[in-house]
Amino acid sequence: MNRNVILTCAVTGAGDTTGKSPHVPVTPKQIADDCIAAAKAGASIAHIHVRDPETGGVSHSTDHFREVMERVREADTDIVMNITAGGGGDWIPDATDPTRGGPGTDIQTPAERHAPVGELLPELCTLDCGSLNFGDMVYVNTADWLREHARLVQAAGVKPELECFDLGHVWFARQLQQEGLIEGDPLYQLCLGIPWGAEADTETMLAMRNKLPENANWAAFGIGRHQMPMAAQAVLLGGHARVGLEDNLYLEKGVLASNAQLVEKAASLFENLGARVMTPAETRAHLTLRDPNTGNTVSGDNA
């Protein structure tokens, strides 16, 4: 069991959830406010996407990411920032010509995906480690694209969170490490319950955990009703955890949640198990992250 838990709050994803709950933040101000609220509720890390403020749909705007980052950094509440770099991989074949992308297709090059990270230099960014049948679409991450993306993240000095939606993704993430494209102790995020990737159950989490490198830090999340059970299971198996409205809209059956409420519920759950949530400062030291105030890397020796 892990008794010192890094708790990530994924405050808003890119999915079609804004019409399902009024609590899903859309504008940069709303997203920043939810990051701050999650921090006050006890979260160690805020993981962010950004949305089109007018439509609530997918956005890759560096300006939107910048506004969120600036608002959070100007607040009096600290939290580690983790920017998604996994957008721009959605492929839906055109019904009449499957060689072309149809409505809903959203493809970016590795350089385009990396642009907000390279400019804004958050402590963390995601690196999704493989392709996947993601519901009714295909999420595209070819091996060469991922190598290129890993080099860009490495050159920027940002630590990647290696998102793995299936067991083969763990295999490829280890390959990136063997090729020298992932430095230091790697950070894995095991993403469970997304059709049609890894299932959200103990056997699957354990199988993925057992394939991680010995020096890995790791966390896991489940979507929907699996969010809290998988968070607890991750801690019991020695890992860290993620909750938030990107993955689940409900506090309990029939009761819509806010991000802060999900963080509070998870933190209380961990405390009842005999664990505690790490502060952002402790998280930076544990993961050897860059301090946003000084630009220096923090480690356990100088935390």
RAKA-V529093 format. One record per helix or strand of 3 or more residues. SS is the DSSP state (a for helix, b for strand). FROM is the first residue (numbers start at 1). LEN is the number of residues. If there is no record, write none. Layout:
# RAKA-V529093
[[SS FROM LEN] [SS FROM LEN]]
This chain:
# RAKA-V529093
[[b 7 6] [a 28 14] [b 45 4] [a 62 13] [b 80 4] [b 89 3] [a 110 11] [b 124 5] [b 132 3] [b 137 3] [a 143 14] [b 159 6] [a 167 12] [b 187 6] [a 202 8] [b 217 6] [a 224 13] [b 240 4] [b 250 3] [a 259 15] [a 280 8]]
